[in-house]
Amino acid sequence: MMILITGDDTYCVQSTDTPVVGQRYNLEPADEGTDKQNRLFHPLIMEWYKTGLHSYGNVDYEKFRELIKRDYGAGFESFVYASTDGIKRAQYYEEIPEEYRNARYTMGKLKSWAKYTKKERKETIDKVISAMMQCGVNTKKFNEILDGIEK
């Protein structure tokens, strides 16, 4: 259910769901990532990790999670690079002079999952599910997760 707060103690329902009188609801901002998305993402990538049906080789789970965020997520929130003038920071990759745009001189800081917007989380989860299907993940847990999403 999505609602819009319109004033003191008033709201407007913006979805087909209707709130039930006497029922309690958790209110979350619609543009921020939700707790439901958080509870979906981590078990999803853990299941992919456990199957070994990925191309990341023998990495630990923490590294795997970072690689997933790098390859399927919102990307980097900032960069640091070494130049002849010392260590520099850049918000965007394009701000880095071309001669320093390689792995030897540049490092990116991945955006934290906690800072992802609702849209970024949805897009990441969709990409991960697609990649898992393409890799042939077909476990009981994965199918339970997919069934839960459909409901």
BELJOZI-V10626 format. One record per pair of residues at least 24 apart in sequence whose ideal C-beta (glycine too) atoms are under 8 Angstrom apart, sorted by sequence separation. I is the first residue (numbers start at 1). J is the second residue. D is the distance in Angstrom with one decimal. If there is no record, write none. Layout:
i:j:d
I:J:D
I:J:D
This chain:
i:j:d
1:25:7.2
3:27:7.9
81:105:5.1
82:106:7.9
81:106:4.3
80:106:7.4
81:107:7.4
79:106:5.9
80:107:5.4
2:30:5.7
79:107:6.8
79:108:4.9
80:109:7.5
78:108:7.3
79:109:7.1
78:109:5.0
76:108:3.6
77:109:5.6
75:108:7.8
76:109:6.0
77:110:7.1
76:110:5.8
77:111:4.3
75:110:7.4
76:111:6.6
77:112:7.7
75:111:6.4
73:110:7.4
74:111:4.7
73:111:6.9
77:115:7.2
70:110:6.0
73:113:7.7
69:110:5.2
69:111:7.3
74:116:5.7
73:116:7.3
66:110:6.1
69:113:6.8
74:120:4.4
73:120:7.3
74:124:6.9
73:124:4.6
72:124:5.5
69:124:7.5
72:127:4.2
72:128:5.3
72:131:6.5
68:128:6.5
41:113:6.9
38:113:7.4
53:132:7.6
33:113:7.6
41:121:6.8
48:128:7.1
33:114:7.7
37:118:7.0
44:125:6.8
54:135:6.2
53:135:4.4
33:116:4.8
38:121:7.8
41:124:7.2
45:128:6.4
48:131:8.0
53:136:5.6
33:117:6.3
34:118:6.2
37:121:4.3
41:125:5.8
44:128:6.0
48:132:5.2
51:135:7.9
53:137:5.3
32:117:6.5
33:118:5.3
37:122:7.0
40:125:6.2
44:129:7.1
47:132:7.8
31:117:5.9
32:118:5.9
51:137:5.3
31:118:5.8
33:120:7.3
34:121:7.5
41:128:7.6
48:135:7.6
30:118:6.6
31:119:7.7
33:121:4.3
37:125:6.6
44:132:7.6
51:139:6.2
48:137:6.0
47:137:7.0
51:142:8.0
47:139:6.2
47:141:5.0
48:142:7.9
47:142:5.2
43:141:7.5
44:142:7.8
47:145:7.0
44:145:5.8
43:145:6.5
40:145:7.0
40:148:7.9
40:149:7.2
